[in-house]
Amino acid sequence: MSEWKEISLEKVAEVNPTERLPKGTLAKKIAMEILQPFTKKIVSYTIEEYSGGTKFRNGDTIVARITPSLENGKTAFVDILDEDEIAFGSTEFIVLREKAGESDKQFLYYLSISPDFRDVAILSMTGSSGRQRVQTDVVKQHLFLLPPLPEQRAIASVLSSLDDKIDLLHRQNATLEKMAETLFRQWFVEEESELIPLGECIKTTSGGTPSRKRMDFYEGGNYQWVKSKELNGGYILDTEERITVEALKRSSAKLLPENSVLIAMYGATVGQFAIIGQEATCNQAICACLPNDEFPYTFIYHTIKANVDELKSRAVGSAQQNISQVLIKSLEISVNENIEKFHAEVDPMMKKIKSNYTQIRTLTALRDTLLPKLMSGEVRVEEAKKYKAWANFNSI
């Protein structure tokens, strides 16, 4: 560690470097909403006329400086441009660029998402409520331990290998999801089908909230307890809270079978949906659709996915939009002789998607464990590769 030195970021990186992009020039734009929370990769962009905003090129890191985007982890590494191409984005980005011979561009990205950097930046935010920002000087003056350049690159290589695998798994899932959606559209939208109310095909139920006065209902819980804000459009493999067997007995919460499809019924999350990857429970703001042998989970999940906009359009209420179980059960769905064939084709796809999500969770946890340890020097690169989880990663 003697070769590591404490230094301010501005000494080893350019912060908001100057770039020339004439107004009116057509260029790639990276809007704040394009960045995914705690995701290195930029997944899309638009082509627009430049009229203002931050400018950057490949190898730069863009960091959200405004609340809540910074807290939500909107930080990305730019690698979608051609050589010498300049792109632009929100005025609420801070741009970090390596200094030749001083810092490594990938290392700077991982520095910017490290807890040490993020905690300092978030605590320094100033401004009116809802519009608080990190000041550029705080970023420039941020003190941290800088390893020699070869070790910077080695640290970045370890962490990048994890992010690359996570990105690959996400892309595999996106491909599988598109394949399944295409089959559903071909067999149940484009082909002649009978329209039958969902409630005539499957049973539905809702959940409950065990008494919050009984903390023992939530401590050391056995069963995952899903809240509507956790409905993510895909598989739910873990939940923020769990409840105990006693809580299940003393509340209206019910144990739902694996592959139940959940739909949010109230408020800001109305219409959001997900599928549970194991037995779980949920609160009363969620409707659970229970698949059966005739109408398997693959068909029910894709039916809900294809009709979610229709459900949202039926929401009622002025102060708080809501849909009911009665409304959900009245949804007319397309049914024909292709259901069994669809399940045979799509079931292996969904099992692979679920397996990939499980690997993504494992790899993300490993990255998040190693990141602060590697960046602080607590764990060196060779030690990191001895972690049991790292060995498992290399076998994936």
C-alpha positions as a printed Julia matrix, in Angstrom:
396×3 Matrix{Float64}:
   0.0     0.0     0.0
   3.0     2.33    0.32
   2.82    3.07   -3.4
  -0.81    4.24   -3.07
  -1.13    8.0    -2.59
  -3.91   10.23   -1.31
  -4.74   12.76   -3.98
  -7.57   14.99   -5.19
  -9.53   13.88   -8.23
  -8.73   17.01  -10.26
  -5.02   16.13  -10.11
  -5.49   12.87  -11.99
  -8.69   13.36  -14.02
 -10.28   16.04  -16.15
 -13.6    17.15  -14.7
 -16.04   18.53  -17.28
 -13.41   18.74  -20.04
 -14.01   21.24  -22.83
 -15.3    19.89  -26.14
 -16.43   21.73  -29.26
 -19.84   20.9   -30.75
 -21.44   23.73  -32.76
 -25.08   24.48  -32.0
 -27.4    22.92  -34.54
 -25.09   19.94  -35.12
 -26.87   16.59  -35.3
 -25.33   14.37  -32.64
 -26.09   11.49  -30.31
 -27.88   12.59  -27.16
 -27.82   10.65  -23.89
 -30.76   11.87  -21.82
 -30.84   11.33  -18.05
 -33.81    8.97  -18.36
 -31.81    6.66  -20.65
 -29.34    5.78  -17.87
 -30.3     2.74  -15.82
 -29.65    2.72  -12.05
 -26.23    1.28  -11.16
 -25.69    0.13  -14.75
 -22.41    0.79  -16.53
 -23.69    0.28  -20.06
 -25.59    2.96  -21.99
 -28.38    1.04  -23.72
 -29.73    3.63  -26.19
 -29.55    7.19  -27.45
 -31.37    9.65  -29.71
 -30.09   11.77  -32.6
 -30.88   15.45  -32.0
 -29.65   18.92  -32.81
 -27.22   20.15  -30.19
 -28.51   23.26  -28.4
 -26.72   22.91  -25.08
 -25.69   20.44  -22.4
 -22.63   18.5   -21.35
 -20.39   17.05  -24.08
 -18.38   13.85  -23.91
 -16.62   11.16  -25.93
 -15.8     7.45  -25.61
 -13.94    6.61  -22.42
 -15.62    9.33  -20.37
 -17.75    8.65  -17.3
 -20.98   10.62  -16.91
 -22.29   11.1   -13.37
 -25.72   12.51  -12.49
 -25.27   15.52  -10.21
 -28.91   16.21   -9.31
 -31.32   14.56   -6.87
 -32.73   11.9    -7.08
 -30.72   10.72  -10.09
 -27.41   10.68   -8.2
 -28.88    8.77   -5.26
 -30.49    6.34   -7.73
 -27.09    5.46   -9.21
 -27.36    7.09  -12.63
 -23.71    6.86  -13.63
 -22.46    5.33  -16.88
 -19.35    4.67  -18.95
 -19.43    6.04  -22.51
 -18.45    3.45  -25.14
 -21.15    3.74  -27.82
 -19.48    6.42  -29.99
 -17.17    6.28  -32.98
 -13.55    7.41  -32.7
 -13.37   11.19  -32.11
 -17.19   11.42  -32.09
 -18.69   13.9   -29.61
 -22.07   13.29  -27.99
 -24.05   15.42  -25.57
 -26.48   14.98  -22.73
 -28.2    16.55  -19.77
 -26.75   19.69  -18.19
 -27.07   17.7   -14.95
 -24.15   15.4   -15.81
 -20.62   15.76  -14.5
 -18.06   14.33  -16.93
 -14.87   12.56  -15.8
 -12.01   11.85  -18.21
  -8.7    10.09  -17.62
  -5.4    11.98  -17.7
  -2.81   10.08  -19.72
  -0.22    8.48  -17.48
  -2.13    9.36  -14.31
  -5.43    7.51  -14.33
  -7.28    4.73  -16.12
 -10.68    5.52  -17.64
 -12.32    2.31  -16.39
 -10.88    2.85  -12.91
 -12.43    6.34  -12.84
 -15.84    4.84  -13.58
 -15.54    2.45  -10.64
 -14.29    5.26   -8.43
 -17.41    7.25   -9.31
 -19.75    4.45   -8.22
 -17.78    3.54   -5.08
 -19.54    4.18   -1.75
 -16.8     6.59   -0.65
 -17.27    8.88   -3.67
 -21.07    8.61   -3.69
 -21.49    9.24    0.04
 -19.35   12.39   -0.07
 -21.13   13.67   -3.18
 -24.63   13.04   -1.81
 -23.87   14.68    1.55
 -22.49   17.76   -0.25
 -25.61   18.44   -2.31
 -27.0    21.97   -2.02
 -30.0    23.85   -3.37
 -33.76   23.95   -2.95
 -35.69   20.82   -2.07
 -36.08   18.52   -5.07
 -33.44   20.38   -7.09
 -30.34   19.74   -5.01
 -27.06   19.33   -6.88
 -23.47   18.31   -6.29
 -21.11   21.22   -6.85
 -18.32   20.62   -9.37
 -15.67   21.82   -6.91
 -16.66   19.08   -4.46
 -15.98   16.49   -7.15
 -12.69   18.1    -8.16
 -11.47   18.24   -4.57
 -12.56   14.72   -3.65
  -9.67   12.98   -1.86
  -9.07    9.28   -2.39
  -6.3     6.69   -2.41
  -4.87    6.29   -5.91
  -2.96    3.09   -6.74
  -0.26    2.99   -9.43
  -1.58    2.89  -12.99
  -0.97   -0.87  -13.53
  -2.97   -1.66  -10.39
  -5.73    0.74  -11.45
  -6.05   -1.24  -14.66
  -5.99   -4.57  -12.81
  -8.74   -3.42  -10.43
 -10.83   -2.14  -13.33
 -10.3    -5.43  -15.19
 -11.66   -7.49  -12.28
 -14.75   -5.31  -11.88
 -15.29   -4.93  -15.64
 -15.29   -8.7   -16.12
 -18.21   -8.91  -13.68
 -20.1    -6.06  -15.36
 -19.5    -7.59  -18.79
 -21.0   -10.9   -17.66
 -23.97   -9.1   -16.08
 -24.53   -7.19  -19.33
 -24.32  -10.42  -21.37
 -26.95  -12.08  -19.17
 -29.26   -9.06  -19.47
 -28.89   -9.14  -23.26
 -29.61  -12.89  -23.33
 -32.78  -12.26  -21.35
 -33.86   -9.43  -23.66
 -33.46  -11.76  -26.66
 -35.42  -14.57  -24.99
 -38.17  -12.15  -23.95
 -38.52  -10.86  -27.52
 -38.72  -14.43  -28.85
 -41.49  -15.29  -26.39
 -43.39  -12.06  -27.16
 -43.16  -12.8   -30.89
 -44.62  -16.28  -30.43
 -47.42  -14.9   -28.25
 -48.29  -12.27  -30.84
 -48.25  -14.78  -33.71
 -50.35  -17.41  -31.94
 -52.78  -15.34  -29.86
 -53.06  -11.94  -31.53
 -52.65  -12.65  -35.23
 -54.41  -16.05  -35.2
 -58.14  -16.39  -34.67
 -58.97  -16.75  -30.98
 -61.94  -16.87  -28.66
 -62.27  -14.0   -26.17
 -62.9   -15.28  -22.64
 -62.85  -13.32  -19.34
 -59.66  -14.01  -17.41
 -61.7   -14.93  -14.33
 -63.24  -17.89  -16.2
 -59.76  -19.27  -16.9
 -57.93  -18.9   -13.58
 -58.46  -18.01   -9.94
 -57.26  -14.71   -8.5
 -56.67  -13.54   -4.95
 -55.04  -10.69   -3.05
 -52.79  -10.54   -0.02
 -52.56   -8.71    3.27
 -50.29   -6.83    5.64
 -49.54   -8.44    9.0
 -49.83   -6.05   11.94
 -46.96   -3.55   11.99
 -47.33   -3.48   15.78
 -45.94   -7.0    15.87
 -42.3    -6.65   14.83
 -41.85  -10.37   15.48
 -44.05  -10.97   12.42
 -41.25   -9.55   10.25
 -38.07  -10.55   12.09
 -36.45  -13.69   10.7
 -39.35  -14.19    8.33
 -39.77  -17.43    6.39
 -41.74  -16.13    3.42
 -41.0   -13.39    0.93
 -43.59  -10.6     1.17
 -44.05   -8.63   -2.05
 -45.08   -4.97   -2.08
 -46.42   -3.29   -5.21
 -43.31   -1.11   -5.63
 -41.31   -4.34   -6.12
 -43.27   -5.41   -9.2
 -40.58   -5.13  -11.88
 -42.13   -6.65  -15.0
 -40.01   -9.78  -14.68
 -39.08  -12.34  -12.03
 -39.08  -11.44   -8.34
 -36.38  -13.54   -6.68
 -36.12  -11.69   -3.37
 -38.05   -9.07   -1.42
 -37.25   -6.21    0.91
 -39.23   -7.83    3.74
 -40.19  -11.34    4.82
 -42.93  -12.51    7.15
 -43.12  -15.42    9.58
 -45.39  -18.46    9.68
 -47.25  -16.85   12.59
 -47.75  -13.65   10.57
 -49.24  -15.71    7.76
 -51.67  -17.35   10.19
 -52.74  -14.07   11.79
 -53.32  -11.95    8.68
 -55.07  -12.05    5.33
 -51.74  -12.7     3.59
 -51.75  -15.97    1.65
 -48.98  -18.26    0.48
 -48.93  -18.05   -3.31
 -47.51  -20.79   -5.54
 -44.36  -20.34   -7.58
 -44.99  -18.63  -10.95
 -48.04  -16.71   -9.75
 -48.4   -13.49  -11.76
 -48.86  -10.36   -9.64
 -50.54   -7.08  -10.67
 -50.54   -3.81   -8.67
 -54.07   -2.49   -8.14
 -53.62    0.91   -6.49
 -51.85    4.25   -6.73
 -48.69    5.19   -8.58
 -47.79    1.57   -9.34
 -51.2     0.55  -10.75
 -50.8    -1.94  -13.58
 -47.22   -2.89  -12.75
 -46.76   -6.65  -12.84
 -44.25   -9.42  -12.13
 -43.93  -13.17  -11.67
 -42.71  -14.76   -8.45
 -39.82  -17.21   -8.73
 -40.81  -19.21   -5.63
 -43.62  -19.49   -3.1
 -44.27  -16.02   -1.68
 -46.85  -13.73   -0.12
 -47.98  -10.22   -1.03
 -49.84   -7.25    0.4
 -53.46   -6.27   -0.2
 -52.57   -3.79   -2.97
 -51.7    -6.7    -5.27
 -53.87   -9.1    -7.25
 -52.34  -12.55   -7.72
 -53.26  -14.53  -10.83
 -52.9   -18.26  -10.16
 -51.98  -20.4   -13.19
 -53.33  -23.93  -13.61
 -52.73  -26.92  -15.88
 -55.04  -25.64  -18.61
 -53.74  -22.07  -18.44
 -50.04  -22.33  -17.45
 -47.9   -19.52  -16.09
 -46.19  -18.89  -19.43
 -49.52  -18.05  -21.04
 -50.88  -16.03  -18.09
 -47.69  -13.99  -17.72
 -47.56  -13.05  -21.4
 -51.31  -12.4   -21.49
 -50.98   -9.89  -18.65
 -47.87   -8.39  -20.24
 -49.73   -7.9   -23.54
 -52.79   -6.38  -21.84
 -51.23   -4.19  -19.16
 -52.01   -0.96  -21.04
 -55.64   -2.03  -21.35
 -55.8    -2.64  -17.59
 -54.23    0.76  -16.85
 -56.74    2.48  -19.14
 -59.57    1.07  -17.01
 -58.19    2.48  -13.75
 -60.64    4.72  -11.9
 -60.36    7.33   -9.15
 -59.29   10.96   -9.07
 -56.94   11.18   -6.08
 -55.64    7.63   -6.53
 -56.06    5.53   -9.65
 -56.98    1.91   -8.98
 -58.13   -1.29  -10.6
 -59.93   -4.09   -8.78
 -59.86   -7.86   -8.84
 -63.31   -7.75  -10.43
 -61.97   -5.57  -13.23
 -58.92   -7.79  -13.72
 -61.09  -10.91  -13.88
 -63.34   -9.24  -16.46
 -60.42   -8.69  -18.85
 -61.19  -10.59  -22.04
 -58.19  -12.64  -23.17
 -57.41  -14.48  -26.4
 -57.69  -18.25  -26.02
 -57.14  -20.93  -28.68
 -55.62  -24.37  -29.21
 -52.04  -22.99  -29.21
 -51.72  -22.69  -25.42
 -50.1   -26.09  -24.87
 -47.73  -25.57  -27.8
 -46.87  -22.08  -26.53
 -46.05  -23.42  -23.07
 -43.81  -26.15  -24.52
 -41.84  -23.54  -26.47
 -41.69  -20.77  -23.87
 -41.27  -22.71  -20.6
 -37.55  -23.45  -21.3
 -37.03  -19.79  -22.26
 -38.53  -18.54  -19.01
 -36.55  -21.03  -16.96
 -33.38  -19.76  -18.64
 -34.43  -16.14  -17.97
 -34.97  -16.99  -14.3
 -31.6   -18.75  -14.09
 -29.92  -15.73  -15.68
 -31.55  -13.37  -13.18
 -30.27  -15.56  -10.36
 -26.74  -15.32  -11.79
 -27.12  -11.56  -12.22
 -28.01  -11.2    -8.52
 -24.99  -13.3    -7.51
 -22.57  -11.39   -9.76
 -23.97   -8.01   -8.7
 -23.53   -8.92   -5.04
 -19.94  -10.04   -5.71
 -19.15   -6.81   -7.59
 -20.7    -4.67   -4.86
 -18.7    -6.56   -2.21
 -15.39   -6.3    -4.04
 -15.77   -2.71   -5.26
 -15.1    -0.81   -2.0
 -12.5    -3.34   -0.87
 -10.5    -3.1    -4.1
 -10.81    0.68   -4.34
  -9.55    1.15   -0.78
  -6.76   -1.42   -1.0
  -8.33   -3.57    1.72
  -8.34   -6.42   -0.79
  -5.75   -6.67   -3.55
  -6.52   -8.03   -7.0
  -4.91  -11.44   -6.46
  -6.75  -11.83   -3.14
 -10.05  -10.96   -4.84
  -9.6   -13.84   -7.26
  -9.42  -16.26   -4.31
 -12.98  -15.46   -3.21
 -15.21  -18.53   -3.46
 -17.79  -16.45   -5.33
 -15.12  -15.46   -7.85
 -14.34  -19.11   -8.52
 -18.05  -19.73   -9.06
 -18.19  -16.73  -11.42
 -15.43  -18.18  -13.57
 -17.39  -21.42  -13.87
 -20.53  -19.67  -15.16
